[in-house]
C-alpha cells in the first residue's frame, strides 16, 4: 500500500491500557502466568495482569499497530508473546535535551504528543494511553492534518469493550479505509 491507501496507525501504550494499575491490587484478575509464555528469572510479575484476549482484539482492528510505550523493544519481547502478537514497530522516543530539563516547552502537553504527531506524518491515527488530556487533543487537532482519535483509558481498568468499540468504529468510518 502507498500514500493515502495505507492503514491508519494505532499507537498503543502498555502500562494502563494493557497492564491495569492504581487500584487495590486484589481487584485485578490474573491470567496465565507469564512464565508459561516467557522464560527467565526476570519476568515482570505485572505481566500476569495482561488479558491475552487483547491480542486477538487488537489484531482484528483495521490498522497498523505500533508500540508507543516506555517499554520500548521490551514490549516485543515481553508483552507481544503474552498477547500472541508478532513483533510490532516501536516508537523510538527522542532523548530529552538539557533545555527540556529546565523548561520542557511542552505547554502542558504529554511528552509523547509531538513525537507521535511527527511519526504519523499526516496519516490517520489512534493513540491509546492512560495519560491523555484535552490539551493533547487540542494540540493534535491544530498540528495534525489527518484524522486522529486520542483515547484515554482508565489505568485502573485497562482497555474495555467500550474502548474497542470506539476504536473499531473510528477506524472503519467510511471514506477513511483503503480501497
PyMOL commands that set and color helices and strands:
alter all, ss='L'
color gray80, all
select helices_A, chain A and resi 3-5+25-27+34-37+45-49+53-60+74-83+98-102+113-120+134-143+161-171
alter helices_A, ss='H'
color red, helices_A
select strands_A, chain A and resi 8-12+63-67+89-90+125-129+148-152
alter strands_A, ss='S'
color yellow, strands_A
deselect
rebuild
show_as cartoon
